[in-house]
Amino acid sequence: MLSLEEFLKLPAEEKTKRYLELSEKDRFLARTSDWQPKDTVVVKYSNLKSDQEKQEEFIKQLNEALERDELNLLK
């Protein structure tokens, strides 16, 4: 079994090949370091924030429409 310390010293291509030799805990720690397994998709916080802002704007407009009786959710 490969230790996390040894793993982090490897070149990037070798890390991808030997990733599964780590313990489950060390795999988690490796993923939370700067290294990511090959073909990993990283979701950036800024994308999530813009989605949250859009959702908040939708809720705001929905509440305003309900207050003006322009929308009836029971129909």
C-alpha positions in Angstrom: 0.0 0.0 0.0 1.2 3.5 -0.9 1.4 6.1 1.7 0.0 9.6 1.1 3.5 11.2 1.6 5.0 8.9 -1.1 2.0 9.6 -3.4 2.3 13.3 -3.2 5.9 13.2 -4.3 5.0 11.3 -7.5 4.7 13.1 -10.9 1.0 13.8 -11.9 0.8 11.0 -14.5 2.2 8.4 -12.0 -0.3 9.7 -9.4 -3.2 8.9 -11.7 -1.9 5.3 -12.2 -1.2 4.6 -8.6 -4.2 6.4 -7.0 -6.0 3.2 -6.1 -3.0 1.9 -4.1 -3.9 4.5 -1.4 -6.1 3.7 1.6 -9.6 5.1 1.5 -8.7 7.8 3.9 -5.5 8.7 1.9 -7.6 8.8 -1.3 -9.9 11.4 0.3 -6.9 13.4 1.5 -5.3 13.2 -2.0 -8.5 14.5 -3.6 -8.7 17.4 -1.1 -5.1 18.4 -2.0 -4.2 20.2 -5.2 -4.2 17.0 -7.1 -7.3 15.6 -8.7 -7.8 12.2 -10.4 -7.7 12.3 -14.2 -11.0 13.3 -15.9 -12.3 14.9 -12.7 -14.9 17.6 -13.1 -14.5 20.4 -10.6 -17.6 22.5 -9.8 -16.5 26.0 -8.9 -18.1 27.9 -6.1 -18.8 30.9 -8.3 -21.1 28.8 -10.5 -23.0 27.6 -7.4 -23.3 31.2 -6.2 -24.8 32.5 -9.4 -27.3 29.6 -9.3 -28.2 30.6 -5.8 -28.6 34.3 -6.8 -30.9 33.2 -9.6 -32.9 31.1 -7.2 -33.2 34.0 -4.7 -34.3 36.4 -7.5 -37.0 33.9 -8.6 -38.3 33.5 -5.0 -38.4 37.3 -4.6 -40.4 37.7 -7.8 -42.7 34.9 -6.9 -43.4 36.4 -3.5 -44.1 39.8 -5.1 -46.5 38.2 -7.6 -48.3 36.4 -4.8 -48.6 39.6 -2.7 -50.1 41.4 -5.8 -52.6 38.5 -6.3 -51.2 38.0 -9.8 -50.5 34.4 -9.1 -52.7 31.7 -7.5 -50.8 28.5 -6.7 -54.1 26.7 -5.9 -55.4 26.6 -9.4 
